[in-house]
Amino acid sequence: MNPTEPTFSAAENNRYSRHLLLPEIGLAGQQKLKAAKVLVVGCGGLGCPVLQYLAAAGVGTLGLLDFDTVDDSNLQRQVLYATADVGRPKAVVAAEKLQAQNPFIELRTHQLHLSAANALELFGGYDIVVDCSDNFATRYLVNDACVILGKPLVFGAIFKFEGQVSVFNYQNGPTYRCLYPEPPAPGDAPSCAEIGVLGVLPGLVGTMQAAEALKIVLELGEVLSGRLLMVDALGMRFQTIRFRAVPANQQFTALEADYAAFCGEVPEAVAVPQRAPEISADELKEWQQSGRPLQLLDVREPHEHARRQIGGQLLPLGQLAEKLGELSTEVPVVVHCASGVRSQKAAQLLLARGFTNVYSLRNGLADY
């Protein structure tokens, strides 16, 4: 045996005997599991089954990232917690339960808000990241950090009675942004707290996430890279769609400055009006050719602007509210982004701040 490979006690051999009996896993595979370091982002509905099965399987080091505390509304689906745990930190409670489940593994708790300031350093200590978060700002941040660091990302999401599972950034495969280049508009994808969820659904989806993480560690089977598995729990139907890598979405060198702003979370103090007027790519080109006064505003991030731009001023959406003084209220403004989502949010913000002649470029650069 290689002296650097993990060794097992008699108790561990007995615990993992059903793995050791499988020729596809055996002792070599169990050693890979013991040597693996997996970070689970979110210890909620999806995180609970992911953590339970990875711990039971013998993953040697598990990171638990969550800043929240247990609420009694969690108990319908977050099966690691009990009534007595209400009010306690999720990461701490989960670690206690998992350590009792398997005393042979190491558990690391990270009770913090994940941000662009700490993601890269935190993720750097792990081999695989499993995203069990419940909001788009975190999903884009987790994806971008994994791309920069070259870490495989196991993704899961739930909505009412439906779930999704995929693996991103695996062996130069597609990323989350290849599947979802732009976040949805605010309100288009409400959270479980707003719309509810079938209690068993996170268990179904989370178990599949755990299976993908184990397959990556074991180098076994066909990983869900480039494929999105969708489950409908009401009809108990499964569907898989394939998607391709987009090279521009595989080449991040820096994180966004503000992921909440990137996903359109404007300050609550700003009263957002109805949808802003839109202009087509052809109409914008005619406007530019006519020589009429125009302020063309690009609200993408600098790395996107560096890859392609059509002129005008760059003011990322996350910085727009602070830099409105750089724009004239007397000259019409046309806002654009990659697909029209961020530009619509930016146009609404401008209208709320007193600009009267504002347009969003419909479909963004996709049509230009």
C-alpha positions in Angstrom: 0.0 0.0 0.0 1.2 3.5 -0.8 2.1 5.1 2.6 0.3 8.3 1.6 -3.0 6.5 1.1 -5.5 6.5 4.0 -5.6 3.4 6.1 -8.6 2.0 7.8 -9.3 0.5 11.3 -11.2 -2.7 11.7 -14.3 -0.6 12.7 -14.0 1.4 9.5 -13.6 -1.7 7.4 -16.8 -3.1 8.9 -18.6 0.2 8.5 -17.8 0.5 4.8 -18.0 -3.2 4.0 -20.8 -2.8 1.5 -18.6 -0.4 -0.5 -15.6 -2.7 -0.2 -17.6 -5.5 -1.6 -18.2 -3.6 -4.8 -15.5 -4.2 -7.4 -16.1 -0.8 -8.8 -15.2 0.8 -5.4 -13.3 -1.6 -3.2 -10.5 -0.5 -0.9 -9.0 1.9 -3.5 -12.3 3.7 -4.0 -12.9 3.9 -0.2 -9.4 5.4 0.2 -10.3 8.1 -2.4 -13.4 8.9 -0.4 -11.5 9.2 2.8 -8.9 11.5 1.2 -11.6 13.7 -0.4 -12.5 17.2 0.8 -16.1 18.4 -0.2 -17.6 21.7 0.6 -21.4 21.9 0.9 -22.8 25.4 0.4 -26.0 25.6 2.4 -27.2 23.3 5.2 -30.9 23.5 4.4 -33.3 21.3 2.5 -30.8 20.1 -0.1 -27.8 20.3 2.2 -29.2 18.0 4.8 -29.5 14.8 2.6 -26.2 15.7 0.7 -24.3 15.9 4.0 -25.9 12.8 5.5 -25.1 10.6 2.5 -21.6 12.0 2.0 -20.8 11.5 5.7 -22.2 8.0 5.7 -20.2 7.1 2.6 -17.0 8.1 4.3 -16.0 11.3 2.6 -13.0 12.2 4.8 -13.5 16.0 5.1 -16.8 17.8 4.9 -17.2 21.6 4.9 -20.5 23.0 6.1 -21.1 26.5 5.0 -24.2 28.2 6.4 -24.8 31.4 8.4 -28.5 30.7 9.3 -30.1 29.3 12.4 -32.7 26.6 12.6 -36.3 27.8 12.3 -39.4 25.7 13.1 -40.5 26.2 9.5 -37.4 24.3 8.4 -38.4 21.1 10.1 -40.9 20.1 7.4 -38.0 19.2 5.1 -34.6 19.8 6.7 -34.3 16.4 8.2 -31.0 16.9 10.2 -32.8 19.2 12.7 -35.3 18.7 15.5 -37.6 20.9 17.5 -34.9 21.3 20.2 -32.5 22.7 17.6 -34.7 25.7 16.8 -32.6 28.9 17.2 -29.2 27.2 17.0 -26.8 27.6 14.1 -27.5 25.1 11.3 -23.8 24.4 10.6 -23.1 23.6 14.2 -26.1 21.4 14.7 -25.5 19.6 11.4 -21.9 19.0 12.3 -22.9 17.5 15.7 -25.4 15.1 14.1 -23.0 14.1 11.3 -20.1 13.5 13.8 -22.4 11.2 15.8 -23.4 9.5 12.5 -19.7 8.9 11.5 -16.9 9.6 14.0 -14.3 8.7 11.4 -14.6 11.9 9.3 -13.6 15.5 9.8 -16.2 18.2 9.8 -15.4 21.9 9.3 -18.1 24.5 10.0 -18.1 27.9 8.2 -20.7 30.2 9.8 -20.4 33.1 7.5 -22.0 35.0 4.6 -20.4 33.8 1.4 -19.1 36.8 -0.6 -16.7 37.7 -3.4 -14.3 38.7 -0.6 -14.1 35.2 0.9 -15.2 32.7 -1.7 -11.9 32.0 -3.4 -9.9 31.5 -0.2 -12.6 29.2 1.3 -13.2 27.1 -1.9 -9.4 26.7 -2.3 -9.3 24.2 0.6 -11.7 21.7 -1.0 -11.7 19.4 -4.0 -15.4 19.6 -4.9 -18.2 22.1 -4.1 -21.8 21.1 -3.8 -24.2 24.0 -4.2 -27.3 23.6 -2.0 -28.1 27.4 -1.9 -31.5 28.8 -2.5 -30.8 32.1 -4.3 -29.4 33.2 -7.6 -26.8 35.6 -6.3 -25.1 32.7 -4.4 -25.4 30.4 -7.3 -23.6 32.7 -9.7 -20.9 33.5 -7.0 -20.3 29.8 -6.3 -20.1 29.1 -10.1 -17.7 31.8 -10.8 -15.4 30.9 -7.9 -15.4 27.3 -9.0 -14.5 28.3 -12.6 -11.6 30.5 -11.4 -10.3 27.8 -9.2 -11.0 24.8 -11.5 -13.2 23.1 -9.0 -16.1 20.8 -10.1 -19.5 22.0 -8.9 -22.5 19.8 -8.2 -25.7 21.9 -8.6 -29.2 21.3 -7.3 -32.3 23.4 -7.2 -36.0 22.9 -6.2 -39.2 24.7 -7.0 -42.6 23.6 -5.5 -42.8 20.0 -6.9 -39.8 20.1 -9.4 -36.1 19.8 -9.1 -32.9 20.1 -11.1 -29.5 18.5 -10.8 -26.3 19.0 -12.9 -22.5 19.1 -12.6 -20.7 22.2 -13.8 -17.0 22.9 -14.6 -16.1 19.2 -14.6 -13.1 18.4 -16.8 -13.5 21.6 -18.7 -17.2 21.0 -19.2 -20.0 23.6 -19.3 -20.5 26.0 -16.4 -23.7 27.3 -14.7 -23.5 30.4 -16.9 -23.4 28.2 -20.0 -26.9 27.0 -19.0 -28.1 30.2 -17.4 -26.2 33.2 -18.8 -28.4 35.7 -17.0 -30.3 35.6 -13.8 -34.1 35.8 -14.0 -35.9 39.0 -13.3 -36.8 39.6 -9.7 -40.1 37.9 -8.8 -39.9 35.4 -11.7 -38.4 32.7 -9.5 -39.7 33.0 -6.0 -38.1 31.2 -3.1 -39.5 28.3 -1.1 -40.3 30.8 1.7 -42.5 32.7 -0.8 -44.2 29.8 -2.7 -43.7 26.6 -0.7 -42.1 23.2 -1.5 -43.0 19.6 -1.2 -41.2 18.4 1.9 -39.7 15.2 0.3 -38.4 17.0 -2.8 -35.2 18.3 -1.3 -34.4 14.7 -0.2 -34.9 13.4 -3.7 -32.8 16.1 -5.4 -30.1 16.2 -2.6 -29.6 12.4 -2.8 -28.9 12.7 -6.5 -26.4 15.6 -5.8 -24.6 13.3 -3.3 -24.5 10.5 -5.9 -22.8 12.9 -8.4 -20.3 14.0 -5.8 -19.4 10.4 -5.0 -19.0 9.6 -8.7 -16.6 12.5 -9.2 -14.5 11.4 -6.2 -14.5 7.7 -7.3 -14.1 8.5 -11.0 -17.0 6.2 -11.6 -19.9 6.2 -14.1 -21.1 9.0 -16.2 -21.2 12.4 -14.5 -24.0 14.8 -15.2 -21.7 17.2 -17.0 -23.4 19.0 -19.9 -26.7 17.5 -18.9 -29.5 18.9 -16.7 -31.6 16.3 -15.0 -35.1 17.5 -14.2 -37.6 15.7 -11.9 -41.3 16.3 -11.6 -42.3 14.7 -8.3 -46.0 14.9 -9.0 -45.8 12.9 -12.1 -42.6 11.1 -11.0 -41.1 11.8 -14.4 -37.5 12.5 -15.2 -36.2 14.4 -18.2 -32.6 15.2 -19.2 -31.6 18.0 -21.5 -28.1 18.5 -22.9 -26.4 21.9 -23.1 -23.0 22.9 -24.5 -20.1 24.9 -23.1 -19.8 28.5 -24.1 -16.1 29.4 -24.1 -16.7 32.9 -22.9 -18.4 31.5 -19.8 -15.4 29.3 -19.0 -12.8 32.0 -18.7 -13.5 34.0 -15.6 -10.4 35.6 -14.0 -12.2 37.7 -11.4 -15.5 37.7 -9.4 -18.3 40.2 -9.9 -18.1 43.2 -7.5 -21.6 42.7 -6.3 -23.6 39.6 -7.0 -26.8 40.9 -5.4 -26.8 43.8 -7.8 -25.9 41.5 -10.7 -29.1 39.6 -9.9 -31.1 42.8 -9.9 -31.6 43.2 -6.1 -31.9 47.0 -6.1 -31.9 48.8 -2.7 -35.3 48.6 -0.9 -35.4 52.3 -0.6 -35.7 52.7 -4.3 -39.3 52.6 -5.6 -39.2 50.6 -8.8 -41.7 51.7 -11.5 -43.4 49.5 -14.1 -41.4 48.0 -16.9 -39.2 50.5 -18.7 -39.7 51.1 -22.5 -37.6 48.9 -24.8 -35.9 49.5 -28.1 -34.8 47.0 -30.6 -31.3 46.6 -32.0 -32.4 47.9 -35.4 -34.0 50.9 -33.9 -30.8 51.6 -31.9 -28.6 51.3 -35.0 -30.9 53.8 -36.8 -30.7 56.2 -33.9 -26.9 56.0 -33.8 -26.7 56.5 -37.6 -29.0 59.5 -37.5 -26.6 61.4 -35.2 -29.3 62.3 -32.7 -28.1 62.9 -29.1 -27.9 59.6 -27.1 -26.3 58.3 -24.0 -25.4 54.6 -24.5 -25.0 52.9 -21.2 -23.4 49.4 -20.7 -24.3 47.9 -17.4 -22.4 44.6 -17.7 -19.2 43.8 -15.8 -15.7 44.9 -17.0 -14.7 41.3 -18.1 -17.8 41.2 -20.3 -17.1 44.6 -21.8 -13.6 43.5 -22.6 -14.8 40.7 -24.7 -17.3 42.7 -26.7 -18.6 46.2 -26.7 -20.6 48.6 -28.9 -19.4 51.9 -27.5 -20.9 54.1 -24.9 -20.2 54.3 -21.2 -19.5 51.3 -18.9 -21.3 51.5 -15.5 -21.9 48.0 -14.0 -25.4 47.6 -12.6 -24.0 47.2 -9.0 -22.4 50.6 -9.2 -25.1 52.5 -11.1 -27.0 53.9 -8.1 -23.8 55.5 -6.8 -22.7 57.0 -10.1 -25.9 58.5 -11.5 -24.2 61.9 -11.4 -22.1 60.8 -14.4 -25.2 60.8 -16.6 -27.3 63.7 -17.9 -31.0 63.8 -17.3 -31.4 66.0 -20.4 -30.1 63.4 -23.0 -32.0 60.2 -23.8 -30.4 57.0 -22.3 -30.3 53.6 -23.9 -29.2 50.9 -21.5 -27.8 47.5 -22.7 -26.4 44.3 -21.3 -25.9 40.8 -22.6 -29.5 39.7 -22.8 -31.8 42.6 -21.7 -32.3 41.5 -18.2 -29.9 43.7 -16.3 -30.6 46.6 -18.7 -34.3 46.5 -17.9 -33.5 46.6 -14.1 -31.1 49.5 -14.7 -33.6 51.4 -16.8 -36.2 51.0 -14.0 -33.7 52.4 -11.5 -33.0 55.4 -13.7 -36.7 56.1 -14.1 -37.1 55.8 -10.3 -34.3 58.4 -9.8 -35.8 61.1 -12.0 -34.6 60.2 -15.5 -37.5 60.5 -18.0 -36.2 59.4 -21.4 -34.8 55.9 -20.8 -34.9 52.8 -22.9 -33.6 49.2 -22.4 -32.1 47.4 -25.4 -34.4 44.4 -26.0 -32.6 41.1 -25.9 -29.3 43.0 -25.3 -26.3 42.2 -27.4 -27.9 38.9 -28.5 -29.7 40.8 -31.3 -27.2 43.5 -31.9 
